[in-house]
Amino acid sequence: MSYDIAAYVWPSYTGDEPRTRIFWPDGIGEWQSVKNAVSKFPGHTWPRKPLWGYLNEADPKVMEMQIDQAVSHGINVFIYDWYWYDRRPFLENCLNDGFLQAKNNSKMKFYVMWANHNADYLWDVRNSHLDCMIWDGAIDFSEFKIICDRLINKYFLHPQYYKIDGKPVLSIFDTDNLIRGLGGVKETAKALDWLRKRAVKAGLHGVHFQYIIRKPADMDVILQLGYDSMTHYQFAMFTDIDRDYLEILADVEKEWKNIDEEGILPYYPSISLGWDNNPRFMDFKPGVTKNNTPENVEKALQMARDYADRHQGPPLIVINSWNEWTETSYLQPDDIYGYGYLEAVKRNFL
């Protein structure tokens, strides 16, 4: 059986976006936080170093190398975190200038997760302790229409855009924020239907809307909005991650079982490699996953494969993530486990 193995891409590892300088003034994106990370307690496995170096991931040559590495280890889809703040896109460079300009991008698919959460100082180590919003992720319908046309024209129509049942997949991170900006559930349902019709007008078969589960879901609302499927973004969003990785996996199995029992929408299993966002803070931030070795992560990958085998529909499996270094959940090789995580994916899916 063949699988679609999709890894989230956090597009911050470039200085090409001018607005990133407010968070990372060195001009190398969030690599600045990775390079400056220090150990916070005895046995803390930071600092870490990327074996590929602190590369500009908006460089098409860099992305050509990463596409080759991803595909050769069984990853055939990238899910790009996509942002829109202050009436304009943010952090598009890695997708637009990197992946889409890479000469070998025909080897893999991509789709977009609209990361429509509010932006605060989390990304700025100097100020991440502050509770202060910089940009509001909620948008009204007039702005929604501008965003949708951009998504259709720049991405959905691209031949490598990932589709389910012929429909381009749009994953939405924060449904509550979407509803807040558009003015309610009924208004949001109308807006999503507008996007479906707009996509059809552009020659597509509609849009496959993917719900990101961030808390106990209000299934009535999800159905009213017409979502087509569900997945997770991070284990940290539904369970205590300050534990041994194998203990966490027991909760993951329970979560998947509950989703199956509800049986409302197709669910695509999502695997997180771990959690530790201390590189984003000056002081110690509690919540560090323990024992998330490649060998234990491989057990999670096997769980996801078994889940996909038991369910009908596209065999899509989602991994957090390709490069979330500052959350310590990445497939890219480092000086601790080498290519261990990538090899675990390869053993199970190639």
C-alpha positions as CSV (number, residue, x, y, z in Angstrom):
1,M,0.0,0.0,0.0
2,S,1.3,3.5,-0.8
3,Y,0.9,6.4,1.6
4,D,0.8,10.1,1.4
5,I,3.2,11.2,4.1
6,A,2.8,15.0,4.8
7,A,5.1,17.0,7.0
8,Y,4.3,20.5,8.2
9,V,6.7,23.2,7.2
10,W,7.3,26.2,9.5
11,P,8.5,28.8,7.0
12,S,10.6,31.0,9.4
13,Y,14.1,29.9,8.4
14,T,14.8,32.8,6.1
15,G,15.5,36.5,6.5
16,D,14.0,37.3,3.2
17,E,10.7,38.5,4.7
18,P,11.5,42.1,6.0
19,R,8.9,41.9,8.8
20,T,10.7,39.0,10.4
21,R,13.4,41.4,11.6
22,I,11.1,42.6,14.4
23,F,11.4,39.0,15.9
24,W,14.8,38.0,14.6
25,P,17.0,41.1,13.9
26,D,20.0,39.0,12.8
27,G,18.3,38.5,9.4
28,I,18.4,34.7,9.4
29,G,14.8,34.1,10.6
30,E,14.2,31.8,13.5
31,W,17.6,30.2,13.0
32,Q,18.7,33.0,15.3
33,S,16.7,31.4,18.2
34,V,18.1,27.9,17.3
35,K,21.7,29.1,17.3
36,N,21.3,30.9,20.6
37,A,19.4,28.2,22.5
38,V,21.0,26.9,25.7
39,S,20.4,24.1,28.1
40,K,17.9,25.0,30.9
41,F,18.4,22.0,33.2
42,P,20.8,19.0,33.7
43,G,20.2,16.6,30.8
44,H,18.3,19.1,28.7
45,T,19.2,18.2,25.1
46,W,19.8,21.8,23.9
47,P,21.7,23.3,22.2
48,R,21.2,21.3,19.0
49,K,22.7,21.8,15.6
50,P,21.2,21.1,12.2
51,L,23.5,18.8,10.1
52,W,22.5,20.6,7.0
53,G,23.5,23.9,8.5
54,Y,21.6,27.1,9.1
55,L,20.3,27.3,5.5
56,N,18.0,29.8,3.9
57,E,14.9,27.7,3.1
58,A,13.6,30.3,0.7
59,D,16.6,29.5,-1.6
60,P,15.4,27.1,-4.4
61,K,18.8,25.3,-4.4
62,V,18.3,24.6,-0.7
63,M,14.8,23.4,-1.3
64,E,15.9,21.2,-4.1
65,M,18.2,19.4,-1.7
66,Q,15.4,19.1,0.9
67,I,12.9,17.8,-1.6
68,D,15.4,15.1,-2.6
69,Q,16.0,14.2,1.0
70,A,12.3,14.2,1.9
71,V,11.2,12.0,-1.1
72,S,14.1,9.5,-0.6
73,H,12.9,9.0,3.0
74,G,9.2,8.6,2.2
75,I,7.8,12.1,2.7
76,N,5.9,13.1,-0.4
77,V,3.8,16.1,0.7
78,F,4.8,19.4,2.5
79,I,2.1,21.3,4.4
80,Y,3.1,24.9,4.5
81,D,2.0,27.1,7.4
82,W,0.6,30.1,5.7
83,Y,0.0,33.5,7.3
84,W,-1.9,36.7,6.6
85,Y,-1.4,39.6,8.9
86,D,-2.0,43.3,8.6
87,R,-3.8,42.9,5.3
88,R,-0.9,41.2,3.6
89,P,0.8,37.8,3.5
90,F,3.6,36.9,5.9
91,L,6.3,34.3,5.6
92,E,5.4,33.3,2.1
93,N,9.1,33.3,0.9
94,C,9.9,29.6,1.7
95,L,6.9,28.5,-0.4
96,N,7.0,31.0,-3.2
97,D,10.7,31.5,-3.6
98,G,11.9,28.1,-2.3
99,F,9.6,25.2,-3.1
100,L,7.7,26.7,-6.1
101,Q,11.0,27.7,-7.7
102,A,12.8,24.4,-7.0
103,K,13.5,22.6,-10.3
104,N,12.5,19.2,-8.8
105,N,9.3,20.2,-7.1
106,S,7.4,17.9,-9.4
107,K,8.6,15.1,-7.1
108,M,6.2,16.0,-4.3
109,K,3.0,17.7,-3.5
110,F,2.2,20.6,-1.2
111,Y,-0.8,22.2,0.4
112,V,-1.5,25.1,2.7
113,M,-2.5,25.2,6.4
114,W,-3.9,28.7,6.9
115,A,-2.3,29.5,10.3
116,N,-4.9,32.2,11.2
117,H,-4.1,32.5,14.8
118,N,-3.2,35.8,16.5
119,A,0.5,36.7,16.5
120,D,2.2,37.8,19.7
121,Y,5.8,38.0,20.9
122,L,6.2,34.2,21.1
123,W,8.7,34.2,18.3
124,D,10.9,36.9,19.9
125,V,13.0,35.5,22.7
126,R,13.6,38.9,24.2
127,N,9.9,39.5,24.7
128,S,8.2,36.1,24.6
129,H,7.2,36.4,28.2
130,L,4.9,39.3,27.3
131,D,1.2,38.8,26.8
132,C,0.8,41.2,24.0
133,M,-0.9,40.8,20.6
134,I,1.0,42.2,17.5
135,W,-1.4,41.1,14.7
136,D,-5.0,39.9,14.8
137,G,-5.4,36.7,12.8
138,A,-9.2,37.3,12.4
139,I,-10.4,38.8,9.1
140,D,-13.7,40.1,7.7
141,F,-15.4,38.9,4.5
142,S,-13.9,41.5,2.3
143,E,-10.4,40.5,3.3
144,F,-11.4,36.8,3.1
145,K,-12.2,37.2,-0.6
146,I,-8.8,38.7,-1.2
147,I,-7.1,35.9,0.6
148,C,-9.1,33.2,-1.3
149,D,-8.3,34.6,-4.7
150,R,-4.6,34.6,-3.7
151,L,-4.8,31.0,-2.5
152,I,-6.6,29.9,-5.7
153,N,-4.3,31.7,-8.2
154,K,-0.9,31.2,-6.5
155,Y,-1.4,27.7,-5.0
156,F,-4.6,25.7,-5.7
157,L,-4.1,25.9,-9.5
158,H,-0.5,24.7,-9.3
159,P,-0.1,21.2,-10.7
160,Q,1.6,20.0,-7.5
161,Y,-1.1,21.2,-5.2
162,Y,-2.4,18.2,-3.1
163,K,-6.0,17.2,-3.7
164,I,-8.4,14.8,-2.2
165,D,-11.2,13.6,-4.5
166,G,-9.9,16.2,-7.0
167,K,-10.4,19.1,-4.6
168,P,-7.4,21.2,-3.3
169,V,-7.0,20.7,0.4
170,L,-7.1,23.8,2.6
171,S,-6.3,23.2,6.3
172,I,-7.6,25.8,8.7
173,F,-5.7,26.1,12.0
174,D,-8.1,28.3,14.1
175,T,-11.7,27.9,13.2
176,D,-12.8,30.0,16.2
177,N,-10.8,32.9,14.9
178,L,-12.2,32.4,11.5
179,I,-15.8,32.6,12.9
180,R,-14.9,35.6,15.0
181,G,-13.6,37.6,12.1
182,L,-16.4,36.6,9.7
183,G,-19.1,37.4,12.2
184,G,-20.6,34.1,13.2
185,V,-21.1,30.5,12.2
186,K,-23.7,31.2,9.5
187,E,-21.6,33.9,8.0
188,T,-18.5,31.6,8.0
189,A,-20.5,28.8,6.3
190,K,-21.5,31.3,3.6
191,A,-17.9,32.4,3.2
192,L,-16.5,28.9,2.8
193,D,-19.2,28.1,0.3
194,W,-18.2,31.3,-1.6
195,L,-14.7,29.9,-1.8
196,R,-15.9,26.6,-3.1
197,K,-17.8,28.3,-5.8
198,R,-14.9,30.6,-6.6
199,A,-12.7,27.5,-7.0
200,V,-15.1,25.8,-9.3
201,K,-15.2,29.0,-11.4
202,A,-11.4,28.8,-11.6
203,G,-11.7,25.3,-13.1
204,L,-11.3,23.3,-9.9
205,H,-13.7,20.7,-8.4
206,G,-14.3,22.8,-5.2
207,V,-12.2,22.8,-2.0
208,H,-11.6,20.1,0.6
209,F,-11.6,21.9,4.0
210,Q,-9.6,20.3,6.7
211,Y,-10.3,21.0,10.3
212,I,-7.4,21.2,12.8
213,I,-8.5,19.8,16.1
214,R,-7.2,22.2,18.8
215,K,-9.7,21.4,21.6
216,P,-12.8,19.3,22.1
217,A,-14.5,20.0,18.9
218,D,-18.1,21.3,18.6
219,M,-19.1,18.9,15.9
220,D,-22.4,20.7,15.2
221,V,-20.4,23.8,14.2
222,I,-17.9,21.8,12.1
223,L,-20.8,20.2,10.2
224,Q,-22.5,23.5,9.7
225,L,-19.3,24.9,8.2
226,G,-19.0,21.9,5.8
227,Y,-15.6,20.7,6.7
228,D,-14.5,17.5,4.8
229,S,-12.0,16.0,7.2
230,M,-10.0,16.5,10.4
231,T,-6.5,16.1,11.7
232,H,-4.3,17.4,14.5
233,Y,-1.4,19.8,14.4
234,Q,0.5,18.8,17.6
235,F,0.1,16.3,20.5
236,A,0.6,19.3,22.8
237,M,-2.9,20.6,21.8
238,F,-4.8,17.7,23.4
239,T,-2.6,16.0,26.0
240,D,0.1,16.6,28.6
241,I,3.4,16.5,26.8
242,D,5.5,16.9,29.9
243,R,5.9,13.1,30.1
244,D,7.6,10.1,28.5
245,Y,6.8,9.8,24.8
246,L,5.3,6.3,25.2
247,E,2.9,7.5,27.9
248,I,1.8,10.2,25.5
249,L,1.1,7.6,22.7
250,A,-1.4,5.9,25.0
251,D,-3.4,9.1,25.1
252,V,-3.0,9.5,21.3
253,E,-4.6,6.0,20.9
254,K,-7.5,7.1,23.1
255,E,-7.9,10.3,21.1
256,W,-8.1,8.4,17.9
257,K,-10.6,5.9,19.3
258,N,-12.9,8.8,20.5
259,I,-12.7,10.3,17.0
260,D,-13.7,7.0,15.5
261,E,-16.6,6.5,17.9
262,E,-17.9,10.0,17.0
263,G,-17.6,9.0,13.3
264,I,-18.5,12.5,12.1
265,L,-15.7,13.2,9.5
266,P,-12.8,11.3,8.1
267,Y,-9.7,11.7,10.3
268,Y,-6.1,11.6,9.0
269,P,-3.7,10.5,11.8
270,S,-1.2,13.0,12.9
271,I,2.1,12.2,14.6
272,S,4.2,14.7,16.6
273,L,7.9,14.0,17.1
274,G,8.0,15.7,20.5
275,W,7.7,19.1,22.2
276,D,10.1,21.5,23.9
277,N,9.8,25.2,23.0
278,N,12.5,26.4,25.4
279,P,14.5,27.9,22.5
280,R,11.9,30.6,22.3
281,F,12.3,31.7,26.0
282,M,15.0,33.2,28.1
283,D,13.8,31.3,31.3
284,F,12.9,27.7,31.6
285,K,9.4,26.9,30.1
286,P,7.8,23.8,31.6
287,G,6.6,21.1,29.2
288,V,9.3,18.9,27.7
289,T,8.6,15.6,26.1
290,K,11.0,12.8,27.3
291,N,12.4,9.8,25.6
292,N,11.1,10.8,22.1
293,T,13.9,8.8,20.4
294,P,13.6,7.8,16.8
295,E,12.9,4.2,18.0
296,N,9.9,5.4,20.0
297,V,8.7,7.8,17.3
298,E,8.8,4.8,15.0
299,K,6.1,3.2,17.2
300,A,3.9,6.2,16.6
301,L,4.5,6.0,12.9
302,Q,3.4,2.3,13.0
303,M,0.3,3.3,14.9
304,A,-0.5,5.9,12.2
305,R,0.1,3.4,9.4
306,D,-2.1,0.8,11.1
307,Y,-4.9,3.4,11.5
308,A,-4.7,4.4,7.8
309,D,-4.8,0.7,6.9
310,R,-8.0,0.2,8.9
311,H,-9.9,3.2,7.3
312,Q,-11.1,3.9,3.9
313,G,-10.1,7.0,1.9
314,P,-6.8,8.5,1.0
315,P,-4.0,7.0,3.1
316,L,-2.8,10.5,4.3
317,I,-0.6,10.6,7.4
318,V,0.5,13.9,8.9
319,I,3.8,14.5,10.7
320,N,4.7,17.5,12.9
321,S,7.0,18.4,11.5
322,W,9.7,18.9,8.8
323,N,11.5,21.8,10.6
324,E,9.9,23.0,13.9
325,W,13.2,23.3,15.5
326,T,12.1,25.8,18.2
327,E,9.4,23.4,19.3
328,T,11.8,20.4,19.1
329,S,9.6,18.5,16.7
330,Y,11.4,18.1,13.4
331,L,12.5,15.4,10.9
332,Q,15.6,17.3,9.7
333,P,18.8,15.7,10.8
334,D,20.7,17.0,13.8
335,D,23.8,16.3,15.9
336,I,21.9,14.2,18.4
337,Y,19.9,11.6,16.4
338,G,21.4,12.2,13.0
339,Y,19.0,11.0,10.3
340,G,17.2,8.8,12.8
341,Y,13.7,10.3,12.4
342,L,14.0,10.3,8.6
343,E,15.2,6.7,8.6
344,A,12.2,5.7,10.8
345,V,9.8,7.2,8.2
346,K,11.7,5.4,5.4
347,R,11.5,2.0,7.1
348,N,7.7,2.3,7.5
349,F,6.6,4.0,4.3
350,L,9.1,3.1,1.5
